Amino acid sequence: MQTKTIEQLLRLLPKNKTIESTIPNLFFYCADRPSKTVSYIQEPSICIVLQGEREIYLGKDCQKFNNSSLMFCPVDIPLSMHIKHASSDHPVIVLSMKLNLVMIQEVLARIPPQQQVKEGYLGIKWQLDDAIMQAFERLVNLLDCPNDTDFLSSLIQQEIYYRMLSAQQGNKLRQLVINGSHTHRIAQATDWLKAHLDEPVVIGDLASRCGMSISGFHQHFKEITQLSPLQYQKKLRLMEARRLIITNDSQISQIAMQVGYESPSQFSREYKRLFGNSPNSDLS
C-alpha cells in the first residue's frame, strides 16, 4: 500500500483499539506498542496487515502475517493474536473487512465459470496479489471522500470479491457460498453453535443438521477451525463470557450459566486455563 495511504490512516486512526470505519463492514486496528497475546473470535472476514507484522495462533499453528498475504476466515474462528514489534514511529496497521455473503453470491453468479478445483480449505493464509491490494487501497482512499462512499464502496467491494474469486486460491471463497460444499456446511454448524451457546451439543445431531456423516463432519470442521466441535464450543463460550465480564455488572456465576456452564468452579478453571487469569481478575 502506498505511503500516502498509510499516512492518511495514521492521521485518522486511534491507537491500540479496533474501530469501525464509515465504510460498511470495514474495520481497522492500529498498534503503536507491542501487545500481549490476545484471544478473540474473528468473524468471517478478510484481514490484511497494511504495515508491520502480527502473529496469529490458530490451534497449535502459528503464522506470521505482513503485507504479502491476507488472512481469510470463512467462519467465526477463535484465535489469538500477538504483536511483537510496534512503535509510534512504525505502528502496526490491520484492516479487516467482514464478508458479505449475499454480495459474494451475486458476484459469483456474474463471472464465467472457473475450472473445477478439488474442494479443500487449505488454511487461512492467502497470497495477496497486486490486483487485490490495489482494490483495497481504493476502498481505503474513500475515507477521504465521504460523499462518494455510499455509491463507490459497494462497487469496490464487489471488485475485491471478483479479484479473489478469480485468483489462484479463489476456490476458498467460492466454496463458502456454494450450497452443499464442505465449507458451506461447516459455516452452518458454526452459526448454529454461536446462536445456541448455552445448549449442550450432540455431535451426531449437528452433523445430521449439516447433512454430513459424523466422521466427515469432524474432519472438515477441524480442517477449517483447527478445533474439534466441542473444543470450538468451549472457546466460543469462554470468549463470550470474557466479553460479558468486561462489559457487564453481572455476577460471575450468572455469566457462567448464561454461556452454558452448570458448574461455576469448572467455568473458573477453564477460564483461567485459557486466559491465564481468573474471571474475578477481569471483573475488577
C-alpha positions in Angstrom: 0.0 0.0 0.0 1.3 3.4 -0.9 3.0 5.6 1.7 0.4 8.4 1.4 -2.4 6.0 2.1 -0.6 4.7 5.3 0.0 8.3 6.3 -3.7 9.1 5.8 -4.7 6.2 8.1 -2.2 7.2 10.7 -3.9 10.6 10.9 -7.3 9.1 11.2 -6.9 6.0 13.4 -6.8 6.0 17.2 -4.1 3.8 18.7 -4.5 0.3 20.3 -8.2 -0.1 19.7 -10.4 -1.6 17.0 -12.7 0.9 15.2 -15.4 0.5 12.6 -14.9 2.9 9.7 -17.5 4.9 7.9 -17.3 2.4 5.1 -19.7 -0.5 5.7 -18.0 -3.7 7.1 -14.6 -2.1 7.2 -12.6 -2.1 10.4 -9.1 -1.0 11.5 -6.7 -1.7 14.3 -3.6 0.4 14.8 -1.0 -0.5 17.4 1.9 1.8 18.4 3.3 -0.6 21.0 3.8 -4.4 21.3 0.8 -6.3 22.6 0.3 -9.4 24.7 -1.2 -12.4 23.1 -5.0 -11.6 22.9 -7.7 -14.2 22.3 -10.8 -13.3 20.4 -13.3 -14.5 17.9 -12.6 -13.4 14.3 -15.8 -13.0 12.4 -16.0 -14.2 8.8 -13.6 -11.7 7.3 -10.7 -10.8 5.1 -7.8 -9.3 7.1 -4.7 -7.5 5.9 -1.7 -6.2 7.8 -1.1 -3.0 5.9 2.1 -2.2 7.9 4.2 -4.2 10.2 3.7 -7.8 11.2 1.5 -9.8 13.6 1.4 -13.4 14.7 -1.8 -15.4 14.5 -2.3 -18.6 16.6 -4.9 -21.0 15.3 -5.0 -24.1 17.4 -1.3 -25.2 17.7 -0.4 -23.4 14.5 1.3 -20.0 14.4 1.5 -18.0 11.3 3.1 -14.6 10.6 1.2 -12.0 8.6 2.5 -8.9 6.9 1.6 -7.1 3.7 2.5 -10.0 1.5 -0.5 -12.1 2.5 -4.1 -11.8 3.7 -6.0 -13.8 6.3 -9.2 -15.4 5.1 -11.7 -16.5 7.8 -14.8 -18.1 6.2 -16.5 -18.8 9.6 -16.2 -17.4 13.2 -12.8 -18.7 14.3 -11.4 -18.5 17.9 -7.8 -17.4 17.5 -5.1 -15.5 19.3 -3.1 -12.5 18.0 0.4 -11.3 19.1 2.2 -8.2 18.0 5.9 -8.4 18.9 7.2 -5.2 17.3 5.3 -1.9 17.1 6.2 1.7 18.0 4.9 5.3 17.5 7.4 5.6 14.6 6.3 2.4 12.9 2.9 1.3 14.2 1.2 -1.9 13.0 -2.0 -1.3 11.0 -4.5 -4.0 10.4 -7.5 -3.8 8.1 -10.4 -6.2 8.2 -13.5 -6.4 6.0 -16.5 -8.6 7.1 -17.6 -11.0 4.4 -20.9 -10.1 2.7 -22.2 -13.5 1.6 -25.0 -12.0 -0.5 -22.6 -9.8 -2.4 -20.2 -12.7 -2.9 -23.0 -14.9 -4.4 -24.1 -12.0 -6.7 -20.5 -11.6 -8.0 -20.0 -15.3 -8.4 -23.2 -15.6 -10.5 -22.0 -12.9 -12.9 -18.5 -14.2 -13.6 -17.5 -17.0 -16.1 -17.4 -20.5 -14.6 -14.0 -21.4 -13.3 -12.1 -24.6 -13.9 -13.3 -27.1 -11.3 -10.8 -27.5 -8.5 -10.9 -30.3 -6.0 -12.5 -28.9 -2.8 -10.2 -28.3 0.0 -9.9 -25.5 2.5 -6.1 -25.2 2.7 -5.8 -22.8 5.7 -6.4 -19.2 6.4 -3.3 -17.7 4.6 -3.9 -16.3 1.1 -1.3 -14.8 -1.2 -2.0 -11.1 -1.6 -1.6 -10.1 -5.2 -1.4 -6.5 -6.6 -4.9 -6.5 -8.0 -6.5 -7.3 -4.6 -4.3 -4.9 -2.8 -4.9 -2.1 -5.2 -8.7 -2.6 -4.9 -8.4 -2.4 -1.1 -6.3 0.8 -1.4 -9.1 2.4 -3.5 -11.6 1.4 -0.8 -9.4 2.9 2.0 -9.0 6.1 0.0 -12.8 6.6 0.2 -12.3 7.6 3.8 -11.1 11.0 2.4 -14.2 11.2 0.1 -17.3 10.8 2.3 -19.6 12.0 -0.4 -18.5 9.1 -2.6 -18.7 6.3 0.0 -22.4 5.3 -0.4 -22.1 4.8 -4.2 -18.5 3.6 -4.6 -17.8 1.4 -1.6 -20.1 -1.4 -2.7 -18.7 -1.3 -6.2 -15.1 -1.6 -4.9 -16.1 -4.3 -2.5 -17.6 -6.2 -5.4 -14.4 -5.8 -7.3 -12.5 -7.2 -4.3 -14.7 -10.3 -4.3 -14.3 -10.6 -8.1 -10.5 -10.4 -7.8 -10.5 -13.0 -5.0 -12.8 -15.4 -6.8 -10.7 -15.1 -9.9 -7.4 -15.6 -8.0 -5.5 -18.9 -7.8 -6.9 -19.6 -4.3 -10.4 -18.4 -5.3 -11.9 -21.8 -4.5 -11.6 -21.0 -0.8 -14.1 -18.1 -1.2 -16.2 -19.9 -3.8 -16.8 -22.9 -1.6 -18.2 -20.7 1.2 -21.3 -19.7 -0.8 -21.9 -22.9 -2.8 -24.7 -24.9 -1.2 -23.6 -28.4 -0.2 -19.9 -27.7 -0.1 -18.0 -28.7 3.0 -17.1 -25.1 3.8 -20.7 -24.0 3.5 -21.9 -26.8 5.7 -19.3 -26.1 8.4 -20.3 -22.5 8.3 -23.9 -23.6 9.1 -22.6 -25.6 12.0 -20.5 -22.7 13.5 -23.5 -20.4 13.1 -25.7 -22.8 15.0 -23.1 -23.2 17.8 -22.8 -19.4 18.1 -26.6 -19.0 18.2 -27.1 -21.8 20.8 -24.1 -21.1 23.0 -25.8 -22.2 26.2 -27.1 -25.5 24.9 -25.4 -28.9 25.0 -24.3 -30.2 21.6 -24.8 -33.7 20.3 -22.3 -34.1 17.5 -24.4 -36.6 15.7 -27.3 -34.2 15.6 -25.2 -31.3 14.5 -23.6 -33.4 11.7 -27.0 -34.5 10.6 -28.2 -30.9 10.6 -25.4 -30.1 8.1 -26.1 -33.2 6.0 -22.7 -34.9 6.8 -21.5 -38.1 8.4 -20.0 -37.8 11.9 -16.5 -38.7 10.6 -16.7 -36.3 7.7 -18.1 -33.6 9.9 -15.3 -33.9 12.4 -12.6 -33.9 9.6 -13.8 -30.8 7.8 -14.7 -28.9 11.0 -11.2 -29.3 12.3 -9.7 -28.5 8.9 -11.3 -25.1 8.9 -11.2 -24.2 12.6 -8.3 -26.3 13.8 -10.5 -27.4 16.7 -13.0 -30.2 17.3 -16.6 -29.1 17.6 -16.6 -29.5 21.4 -13.3 -27.5 21.7 -14.7 -24.9 19.4 -17.9 -24.6 21.5 -15.8 -24.3 24.7 -13.7 -21.4 23.3 -16.8 -19.6 22.0 -18.4 -19.9 25.5 -15.3 -18.7 27.3 -14.6 -15.8 24.9 -18.2 -14.7 25.1 -18.0 -14.9 28.9 -15.0 -12.7 29.0 -16.7 -10.1 26.8 -19.7 -10.2 29.2 -17.4 -9.9 32.3 -15.6 -6.9 30.9 -18.8 -5.1 29.7 -21.4 -6.1 32.3 -22.1 -5.9 36.0 -23.5 -9.4 36.3 -22.1 -11.9 38.8 -19.6 -14.5 37.5 -22.0 -17.4 38.3 -24.7 -15.8 36.3 -22.4 -15.3 33.3 -21.2 -18.8 33.6 -24.7 -20.1 33.4 -25.5 -17.7 30.5 -22.8 -19.3 28.3 -23.8 -22.9 29.2 -21.7 -23.8 32.3 -23.6 -25.5 35.1 -20.6 -25.5 37.5 -19.0 -22.1 38.4 -15.9 -23.9 39.6 -15.4 -25.7 36.3 -16.0 -22.4 34.5 -13.4 -20.6 36.6 -10.8 -23.4 36.0 -11.3 -23.4 32.2 -11.4 -19.6 32.0 -8.1 -19.4 33.8 -6.6 -22.1 31.7 -7.4 -20.2 28.5 -6.8 -16.6 29.6 -4.2 -17.0 32.3 -6.2 -15.2 35.0 -9.4 -15.8 36.9 -12.8 -14.4 35.9 -12.7 -12.2 39.1 -9.5 -10.6 37.9 -11.2 -9.4 34.7 -14.2 -8.3 36.6 -12.1 -5.8 38.5 
